[in-house]
Amino acid sequence: MDDIAAANNDRELTTKEAASLLGLSPSTLRKWRCTHEHPELTWRKRFRHVFYLESDVLEFKELSTKISSNEIYI
């Protein structure tokens, strides 16, 4: 990935934005933070504000996507 694309993907997302990108509700991400589920989805806290890096969210989404054998075409 080139530097410009990497810089664009390192945008800070709110919990609501990250949840929308993942197709989840914000409360699911809040629960995951509290219960330490899915530690591979990293989040950061600055003062009292929680945020996710867009590149981390996209990587988590890619790794978490499963392809059904019915969807594979040869």
C-alpha positions in Angstrom: 0.0 0.0 0.0 1.4 3.4 -0.9 1.9 6.2 1.6 -1.1 8.2 0.4 -3.5 5.2 0.7 -2.0 4.4 4.1 -2.5 7.9 5.3 -6.1 7.9 4.1 -6.8 4.6 5.9 -5.4 6.0 9.2 -8.3 8.3 9.7 -9.6 8.2 13.2 -13.1 6.7 13.4 -15.6 7.1 16.2 -17.3 4.0 17.7 -20.4 4.8 15.6 -18.4 5.1 12.4 -16.4 2.0 13.0 -19.5 0.0 13.8 -21.2 1.2 10.6 -18.1 0.2 8.5 -18.3 -3.3 10.1 -22.1 -3.6 9.9 -22.4 -3.8 13.6 -24.1 -1.7 16.3 -22.0 0.7 18.4 -23.1 -1.2 21.5 -21.5 -4.3 20.1 -18.1 -2.6 19.9 -18.6 -1.1 23.4 -19.3 -4.6 24.7 -16.2 -6.1 22.9 -14.1 -3.4 24.5 -15.4 -4.1 28.0 -15.2 -7.9 27.7 -11.9 -8.0 25.7 -13.6 -9.9 22.9 -11.8 -9.7 19.6 -8.5 -8.1 20.9 -7.3 -8.1 17.3 -9.6 -5.1 16.7 -7.5 -2.4 18.3 -8.9 0.8 19.7 -7.3 3.8 21.3 -8.4 6.2 24.0 -7.3 9.8 24.1 -8.5 11.5 27.2 -12.1 10.4 27.4 -12.6 9.7 23.6 -12.3 6.2 22.1 -11.4 5.9 18.5 -10.4 3.3 15.9 -8.0 3.7 13.1 -9.7 3.1 9.8 -6.8 0.8 8.6 -7.3 -1.4 11.7 -11.0 -1.6 11.1 -10.6 -2.6 7.5 -8.0 -5.2 8.3 -10.2 -6.7 11.0 -13.1 -6.8 8.6 -11.0 -8.5 5.9 -9.7 -11.1 8.4 -13.2 -11.7 9.8 -14.9 -12.2 6.5 -15.6 -15.8 5.8 -16.4 -17.1 2.4 -19.1 -19.8 2.2 -18.3 -22.8 0.1 -21.6 -22.1 -1.8 -20.2 -18.7 -2.9 -17.0 -20.0 -4.5 -17.2 -20.2 -8.3 -14.8 -22.2 -10.4 
